[in-house]
Amino acid sequence: MNLKELLQNQPRYKQDQIWQGKFDSHLNSYDQITTLSKDLREKIKDFPWLSVKPILLQKSKDGNTVKALLELSDGQTIETVLMGRVNKRETRENEFRYTICLSTQVGCPMNCAFCATGKMGFKRNLSVDELVDQYRFWQRHLAEKDGGEVDNIVLMGQGEPLLNYDNVKEALNLFIKYGKIGQSKITMSTCGVIPGMKKMIEDSDFPPVRFALSLHSAIPEIRKKLMPSHADNFFEFLIDWSKQYHAKFTSRTQFIGLEYSFLSGINDDDKNLKALIKLASKLGRVRINLIPYNDTTGIFVGSDMEILKKWQKKLMDSGFTVTIRLSQGQDIAAACGQLRNDQIS
Ligand code: SF4
């Protein structure tokens, strides 16, 4: 029996006490959750307090990005990344704001051509504990480092979140309830899994976290080459789905994020720009994130920054909100698309 199964037989308030204790970065064992009865503490004392074990930490040269290689109970490994950024606008004593990038699967079955994780193949889905414990691991790391806190969570690490739907949904709800992370501070990114996208619209328990789509080309043939999982009718589906998305998530802060990595000579010409403008204009509230590509495959080359700036201007002139992502951690292969556990393979 695992901890989740054991807790199912416990009253709701006891489950709350256990999760509150697990999310408290000052506690290091079930025994320290003093709100629990001695009996219950005895019963659960052999369940692992943390289901992930750090085996390697790498820090970028500027010190702002840390990548952790974590070992799971069956010996599999995953990577997760902490990114710190100075934010002087706010008044919190610690001027750093921290974003963590979490993995959702061991490896990934989607095999996107530009992604190091895709080359690893798929091993298995991560459990709820393994998802939550990546957060708890960084929470503890920050508490020891400088008393900082996790400000944002992005599900953009290894794996496709919507292929691990139930566990991801449960972990998101736990982050919001016990991690005190606002739903607008969490972003789930998908390469566009149609059944999962349909399910999250129909599912009343799916939390209203931010949604991002890895787009990378609005021309079907080019996207299919980059992302073999691209379904033939995906863009027609997306246009229809976006209406349902906006009808369900009505807040003005809720938008569809479109992620676009720039691959020189592949998806960065005027034809692609036109196609993006045409598609994005049919999707309601969108924000477009232009991403400098970090090569890992030896196949692709990132576009010049001038091209990203030109796209940004043209897209803004067309009325879109557009950002160019500040890439962090390239020197330790911690940037977008670079995660591959290569220290041990
Ligand atoms: S980009 Fe995301 S979905 Fe595609 S192979 Fe990499 S981890 Fe999987």
Boltz pocket constraint, residues with backbone or C-beta under 6 A from the ligand:
constraints:
  - pocket:
      binder: B
      contacts: [[A, 107], [A, 108], [A, 109], [A, 110], [A, 111], [A, 112], [A, 115], [A, 116], [A, 117], [A, 118], [A, 119], [A, 157], [A, 158], [A, 159], [A, 160], [A, 191], [A, 214], [A, 337]]
      max_distance: 6.0
